Amino acid sequence: GETLKPLAKVASGGELSRFLLAMKVLTAASDGLLTLVFDEIDSGISGPTAKAVAEKLASLSRHLQVLTITHQPMIAAMGQQHLHVEKRVVQAENGSESVFVQVERLEQDENNRLKVLSRLVSGVDSHDEAVKKFIRKLRKQAAEFHRQPLAGQMAPSP
């Protein structure tokens, strides 16, 4: 054994993110929370771990409002509603800076949603069909996940 150390000193960013998610899941009901906000819970994760976190967040959203700020395509694609938030810093002639924030709902325009989610993969506005195909696949997986019954519930009859 080692001596006890603060969690922030011994855990990676990804481990801290998953620990926070686990704690929020365990305490949300007893705290009477209606909304959970996760700011970059995807820090330091990818692959199967990102998929597991995305599914846990989606499961939580069946009972609570879940707002997730993410740069991880797998997590973003799982969302049912999307807001694209863009921040711009504009420099005035006198040298002062102003920050402008634009928020856009993406539900009404699936092509725009695809474009914004694709940017998470490529880093730029992409016309790459492989990137779009990947995002469509993630969205299809998300739709299939959301159609699954909750644990302990029977699937709806066809």
C-alpha positions in Angstrom: 0.0 0.0 0.0 0.5 3.6 -0.6 -0.5 6.4 1.7 -3.8 8.1 1.0 -3.6 10.9 -1.5 -6.2 13.3 -3.0 -8.1 11.7 -5.8 -7.2 14.6 -8.1 -3.5 13.7 -7.6 -3.8 10.0 -8.4 -6.6 9.7 -11.0 -6.4 10.6 -14.7 -8.8 13.1 -16.3 -10.8 10.2 -17.7 -10.9 8.4 -14.4 -12.1 11.6 -12.7 -14.8 12.1 -15.3 -16.1 8.6 -14.9 -16.0 8.9 -11.1 -18.0 12.1 -11.3 -20.6 10.4 -13.6 -20.9 7.5 -11.2 -21.3 9.8 -8.2 -24.0 11.8 -10.0 -25.8 8.7 -11.0 -25.8 7.4 -7.4 -26.9 10.7 -5.8 -29.3 12.2 -8.4 -32.5 10.5 -7.2 -31.8 11.1 -3.5 -30.7 14.7 -4.1 -34.1 15.4 -5.9 -32.3 16.7 -9.0 -34.2 17.3 -12.1 -31.3 18.4 -14.3 -27.7 17.2 -14.5 -25.0 19.2 -16.3 -21.8 17.6 -17.5 -19.1 19.9 -18.9 -16.7 17.8 -20.9 -17.3 14.6 -19.1 -15.5 13.0 -22.1 -12.1 14.3 -21.1 -9.5 11.6 -21.6 -11.8 8.9 -22.9 -12.5 7.3 -26.3 -13.6 4.0 -27.8 -15.6 1.6 -25.6 -15.4 3.9 -22.6 -16.9 6.8 -24.6 -19.7 4.5 -25.8 -20.4 3.4 -22.2 -20.5 7.0 -20.9 -22.7 8.0 -23.8 -25.1 5.1 -23.0 -25.1 6.0 -19.3 -25.9 9.6 -20.1 -28.7 8.5 -22.4 -30.1 6.2 -19.7 -30.1 9.1 -17.2 -31.9 11.3 -19.7 -34.9 9.0 -19.5 -35.5 10.2 -15.9 -33.8 13.6 -15.8 -32.9 16.4 -18.0 -29.2 15.9 -19.0 -27.2 18.7 -20.5 -23.8 17.6 -21.9 -21.1 19.9 -23.2 -18.8 17.6 -25.3 -16.3 17.4 -28.1 -16.7 13.6 -28.3 -18.7 12.6 -31.4 -19.9 9.3 -29.8 -21.4 11.2 -26.9 -22.8 14.1 -28.9 -24.4 11.7 -31.4 -26.3 10.0 -28.6 -28.2 13.2 -27.8 -31.8 13.6 -28.8 -31.7 17.3 -28.9 -28.7 19.4 -29.9 -27.6 22.9 -29.4 -24.6 24.2 -31.3 -22.9 26.9 -29.2 -20.3 29.0 -31.0 -18.2 31.7 -29.2 -16.5 34.4 -31.1 -14.1 37.0 -29.8 -14.2 40.3 -31.8 -11.6 42.9 -31.5 -12.8 46.6 -31.6 -10.7 49.3 -33.2 -9.8 50.6 -29.8 -8.3 47.3 -28.9 -11.0 46.1 -26.6 -12.4 42.6 -27.1 -16.1 41.6 -27.0 -17.3 38.0 -26.8 -20.3 37.0 -28.7 -22.1 33.6 -28.2 -24.5 32.2 -30.7 -26.7 29.3 -29.8 -28.5 27.3 -32.5 -31.0 24.5 -32.1 -30.2 21.7 -34.6 -33.3 19.5 -34.5 -35.1 21.3 -37.3 -32.3 20.7 -39.8 -30.8 17.2 -39.9 -28.3 18.3 -42.5 -27.0 21.0 -40.3 -26.9 18.6 -37.3 -24.9 16.2 -39.5 -22.5 19.1 -40.5 -22.0 20.2 -36.9 -21.4 16.6 -35.6 -19.1 15.9 -38.5 -17.0 18.9 -37.4 -16.3 17.1 -34.1 -14.6 14.3 -36.1 -12.8 16.3 -38.7 -12.2 19.7 -37.0 -13.5 21.6 -40.0 -16.6 21.8 -42.1 -16.2 18.5 -43.9 -17.7 17.3 -47.2 -16.0 14.0 -46.7 -18.5 11.2 -47.2 -16.7 8.8 -44.9 -17.1 11.3 -42.0 -20.8 11.8 -42.7 -21.3 8.0 -43.0 -19.6 7.6 -39.6 -21.9 10.2 -38.0 -25.0 8.7 -39.6 -23.9 5.3 -38.2 -23.5 6.9 -34.7 -26.9 8.5 -35.0 -28.5 5.2 -36.1 -26.9 3.4 -33.1 -28.2 6.1 -30.8 -31.7 5.8 -32.2 -31.6 2.0 -31.6 -30.4 2.6 -28.0 -33.2 5.0 -27.3 -35.8 2.5 -28.6 -34.6 -0.1 -26.1 -36.8 -0.6 -23.0 -35.6 0.5 -19.6 -34.1 -2.2 -17.5 -36.9 -4.1 -15.9 -39.5 -3.1 -18.5 -40.8 -5.3 -21.2 -40.2 -4.3 -24.8 -43.3 -2.9 -26.6 -45.1 -5.4 -28.7 -44.9 -4.8 -32.5 
